[in-house]
Amino acid sequence: MAFIGREVELARISKVLSCREQQNNLVYGRRRVGKGELTKHALELHGAETAIYFECRQTSERDNVASLMALASEALGYPPLAIGGVTYLTSRTSQAARQ
């Protein structure tokens, strides 16, 4: 898929992915403009091995957090996390990134 006129957005995502430190990148905007495809394209370009792509659903915050945590646990090789485990997850991934 060609990303016509998305060079600035792709460069911003690429900058985050190129950073050696742990980074979070939130892509937000109106529906149906290609945010997800642009993000996946950037991840493919950088061969991001430990990146987690998560698309929120129109459900409760708790459901989205639980889904994100399950995805993060699987991607990072951690056992399933409890809802209160986000702090643990971010501290562990931050430590791993520094090593």
KEKE-3310 file (N, C-alpha, C; in steps of 0.2 Angstrom, whole numbers, plus 5000, padded with zeros to 4 digits):
npx = (5004:5003:5008:5003:5008:5010:5022:5027:5021:5025:5039:5039:5034:5044:5055:5052:5053:5066:5073:5083:5079:5065:5050:5034:5021:5007:4995:4982:4966:4953:4942:4945:4956:4968:4977:4981:4986:4997:5004:5007:5015:5026:5031:5035:5045:5055:5057:5053:5055:5051:5039:5023:5007:4992:4975:4963:4946:4929:4923:4923:4935:4942:4941:4948:4961:4963:4964:4975:4985:4985:4990:5002:5009:5009:5017:5029:5033:5029:5020:5002:4996:4989:4976:4981:4994:5001:5011:5021:5024:5028:5040:5048:5050:5056:5068:5074:5076:5086:5097)
npy = (4994:5011:5026:5040:5056:5055:5056:5064:5059:5046:5048:5053:5042:5033:5039:5037:5023:5021:5025:5020:5019:5014:5017:5024:5026:5034:5034:5044:5049:5053:5041:5028:5033:5028:5025:5014:5005:5013:5013:4999:4998:5006:4998:4987:4992:4995:4983:4980:4971:4969:4977:4982:4982:4989:4990:5000:4996:5000:4999:4995:5004:4996:4983:4986:4989:4976:4968:4974:4971:4957:4955:4961:4953:4941:4945:4949:4938:4936:4930:4929:4945:4954:4966:4977:4976:4984:4994:4986:4979:4990:4994:4983:4982:4993:4991:4981:4987:4995:4987)
npz = (5000:4996:5004:5001:5004:5017:5023:5033:5045:5045:5046:5060:5067:5064:5070:5083:5084:5081:5091:5105:5118:5128:5121:5119:5108:5102:5091:5085:5079:5067:5061:5049:5041:5039:5050:5057:5046:5042:5054:5055:5044:5046:5057:5050:5042:5050:5056:5069:5083:5096:5097:5101:5094:5096:5095:5101:5106:5104:5118:5136:5146:5155:5148:5137:5143:5149:5137:5131:5140:5140:5127:5128:5138:5131:5120:5126:5133:5146:5161:5162:5166:5180:5181:5189:5185:5176:5180:5184:5172:5163:5171:5170:5156:5154:5161:5154:5141:5144:5146)
capx = (5000:5007:5006:5004:5007:5011:5029:5029:5018:5029:5045:5038:5034:5051:5059:5051:5055:5073:5076:5086:5076:5058:5046:5027:5018:5000:4992:4975:4963:4947:4941:4946:4961:4974:4982:4983:4990:5003:5008:5010:5020:5032:5034:5038:5051:5060:5058:5053:5054:5047:5034:5016:5002:4986:4970:4957:4939:4923:4921:4925:4942:4944:4941:4954:4967:4964:4966:4982:4989:4986:4994:5009:5011:5011:5023:5035:5035:5027:5014:4996:4996:4983:4974:4986:5001:5004:5017:5026:5026:5032:5046:5052:5052:5061:5074:5076:5078:5093:5102)
capy = (5000:5017:5031:5046:5062:5053:5056:5067:5055:5040:5050:5053:5035:5030:5042:5033:5016:5021:5026:5014:5018:5012:5023:5023:5030:5034:5037:5046:5053:5051:5034:5027:5037:5024:5026:5007:5003:5017:5011:4993:4999:5008:4993:4982:4995:4995:4976:4980:4964:4969:4982:4979:4986:4987:4995:5000:4995:5004:4995:4999:5005:4990:4978:4988:4988:4969:4965:4976:4968:4950:4955:4963:4947:4936:4947:4950:4932:4936:4926:4934:4950:4956:4973:4981:4974:4989:4997:4981:4978:4996:4995:4978:4983:4999:4988:4977:4991:4998:4982)
capz = (5000:4995:5008:4998:5008:5024:5025:5040:5050:5045:5049:5067:5070:5063:5075:5090:5083:5080:5098:5109:5124:5128:5119:5118:5102:5102:5085:5086:5074:5065:5058:5042:5037:5038:5055:5058:5041:5043:5060:5054:5039:5050:5061:5046:5039:5056:5059:5076:5086:5103:5097:5102:5091:5099:5092:5106:5103:5107:5124:5142:5147:5158:5143:5133:5147:5150:5131:5130:5145:5138:5121:5130:5141:5126:5116:5130:5137:5153:5162:5161:5171:5183:5179:5192:5183:5171:5182:5184:5165:5161:5174:5167:5149:5154:5163:5148:5136:5146:5146)
cpx = (5004:5004:5008:5003:5007:5018:5031:5027:5023:5036:5044:5038:5041:5056:5059:5054:5063:5077:5078:5082:5069:5054:5039:5025:5011:4998:4985:4973:4957:4947:4943:4951:4968:4979:4985:4988:4997:5007:5011:5015:5026:5035:5038:5045:5056:5061:5058:5051:5050:5041:5027:5011:4996:4981:4964:4950:4934:4920:4923:4933:4945:4945:4947:4961:4968:4967:4973:4987:4990:4990:5001:5012:5014:5017:5030:5037:5034:5021:5008:4997:4989:4982:4979:4993:5004:5010:5022:5029:5030:5039:5051:5054:5057:5068:5078:5079:5085:5098:5105)
cpy = (5006:5022:5038:5052:5060:5053:5059:5062:5049:5042:5051:5047:5032:5033:5038:5026:5016:5022:5020:5013:5016:5018:5020:5028:5029:5038:5038:5050:5050:5044:5034:5031:5034:5024:5019:5004:5007:5015:5004:4993:5001:5002:4988:4985:4994:4988:4976:4974:4964:4975:4978:4984:4984:4993:4995:4999:4999:5000:4999:4999:4999:4984:4980:4987:4980:4966:4968:4972:4960:4950:4957:4957:4942:4938:4948:4943:4932:4932:4931:4939:4952:4963:4978:4980:4979:4992:4992:4980:4984:4996:4989:4979:4989:4996:4984:4981:4994:4993:4981)
cpz = (5000:5000:5006:5003:5016:5027:5032:5046:5050:5048:5057:5070:5069:5068:5081:5089:5083:5087:5102:5115:5123:5126:5118:5112:5102:5095:5086:5081:5072:5062:5051:5038:5037:5044:5057:5053:5041:5048:5058:5048:5042:5054:5056:5043:5044:5058:5066:5079:5092:5103:5098:5099:5094:5097:5097:5102:5107:5113:5130:5142:5150:5153:5139:5137:5148:5143:5129:5134:5143:5132:5123:5134:5136:5122:5120:5134:5144:5155:5162:5167:5174:5181:5183:5190:5178:5173:5182:5176:5162:5164:5171:5160:5149:5156:5157:5143:5138:5146:5139)
residu = (MET:ALA:PHE:ILE:GLY:ARG:GLU:VAL:GLU:LEU:ALA:ARG:ILE:SER:LYS:VAL:LEU:SER:CYS:ARG:GLU:GLN:GLN:ASN:ASN:LEU:VAL:TYR:GLY:ARG:ARG:ARG:VAL:GLY:LYS:GLY:GLU:LEU:THR:LYS:HIS:ALA:LEU:GLU:LEU:HIS:GLY:ALA:GLU:THR:ALA:ILE:TYR:PHE:GLU:CYS:ARG:GLN:THR:SER:GLU:ARG:ASP:ASN:VAL:ALA:SER:LEU:MET:ALA:LEU:ALA:SER:GLU:ALA:LEU:GLY:TYR:PRO:PRO:LEU:ALA:ILE:GLY:GLY:VAL:THR:TYR:LEU:THR:SER:ARG:THR:SER:GLN:ALA:ALA:ARG:GLN)
# end
